[in-house]
Amino acid sequence: MEKKFAISGNNWSRGDLVKIDCSDYDVPAERGIGIILASALESNRQGQLFPAYYVFNLSLQTAKKYYLYDLEIISKI
C-alpha cells in the first residue's frame, strides 16, 4: 500500500473565532480572543509562505494582521 502525504489547508473563513497568542522579541506579548475579518493576501509572485489574516482583537478593539502561527481556532461558522 502506497502512503500519501498532503498538507491540509486551514480553510479559515470570515467570522471564525480565534485565540491570539502573538509574541515578538521587540514588543510586548498580545493575547486575547479575535474574529477573522479577511485573508491578508501577499504578492502573487511570491506565494504564501506565511499566510496571514486580518483579525479584530476583542480585547484591544482594533483590527490587525496576524500570521497563522499566532492564531488558534476556537470556533468555526
Secondary structure as a PSIPRED ss2 file (coil, helix, strand):
# PSIPRED VFORMAT (PSIPRED V4.0)

   1 M C   1.000  0.000  0.000
   2 E C   1.000  0.000  0.000
   3 K C   1.000  0.000  0.000
   4 K C   1.000  0.000  0.000
   5 F C   1.000  0.000  0.000
   6 A C   1.000  0.000  0.000
   7 I C   1.000  0.000  0.000
   8 S C   1.000  0.000  0.000
   9 G C   1.000  0.000  0.000
  10 N C   1.000  0.000  0.000
  11 N C   1.000  0.000  0.000
  12 W C   1.000  0.000  0.000
  13 S C   1.000  0.000  0.000
  14 R C   1.000  0.000  0.000
  15 G C   1.000  0.000  0.000
  16 D C   1.000  0.000  0.000
  17 L E   0.000  0.000  1.000
  18 V E   0.000  0.000  1.000
  19 K E   0.000  0.000  1.000
  20 I E   0.000  0.000  1.000
  21 D E   0.000  0.000  1.000
  22 C E   0.000  0.000  1.000
  23 S C   1.000  0.000  0.000
  24 D C   1.000  0.000  0.000
  25 Y C   1.000  0.000  0.000
  26 D C   1.000  0.000  0.000
  27 V C   1.000  0.000  0.000
  28 P C   1.000  0.000  0.000
  29 A C   1.000  0.000  0.000
  30 E E   0.000  0.000  1.000
  31 R E   0.000  0.000  1.000
  32 G E   0.000  0.000  1.000
  33 I E   0.000  0.000  1.000
  34 G E   0.000  0.000  1.000
  35 I E   0.000  0.000  1.000
  36 I E   0.000  0.000  1.000
  37 L E   0.000  0.000  1.000
  38 A E   0.000  0.000  1.000
  39 S E   0.000  0.000  1.000
  40 A E   0.000  0.000  1.000
  41 L C   1.000  0.000  0.000
  42 E C   1.000  0.000  0.000
  43 S C   1.000  0.000  0.000
  44 N C   1.000  0.000  0.000
  45 R C   1.000  0.000  0.000
  46 Q C   1.000  0.000  0.000
  47 G C   1.000  0.000  0.000
  48 Q C   1.000  0.000  0.000
  49 L C   1.000  0.000  0.000
  50 F C   1.000  0.000  0.000
  51 P C   1.000  0.000  0.000
  52 A E   0.000  0.000  1.000
  53 Y E   0.000  0.000  1.000
  54 Y E   0.000  0.000  1.000
  55 V E   0.000  0.000  1.000
  56 F E   0.000  0.000  1.000
  57 N E   0.000  0.000  1.000
  58 L C   1.000  0.000  0.000
  59 S C   1.000  0.000  0.000
  60 L C   1.000  0.000  0.000
  61 Q C   1.000  0.000  0.000
  62 T E   0.000  0.000  1.000
  63 A E   0.000  0.000  1.000
  64 K E   0.000  0.000  1.000
  65 K E   0.000  0.000  1.000
  66 Y E   0.000  0.000  1.000
  67 Y E   0.000  0.000  1.000
  68 L H   0.000  1.000  0.000
  69 Y H   0.000  1.000  0.000
  70 D H   0.000  1.000  0.000
  71 L E   0.000  0.000  1.000
  72 E E   0.000  0.000  1.000
  73 I E   0.000  0.000  1.000
  74 I E   0.000  0.000  1.000
  75 S E   0.000  0.000  1.000
  76 K C   1.000  0.000  0.000
  77 I C   1.000  0.000  0.000
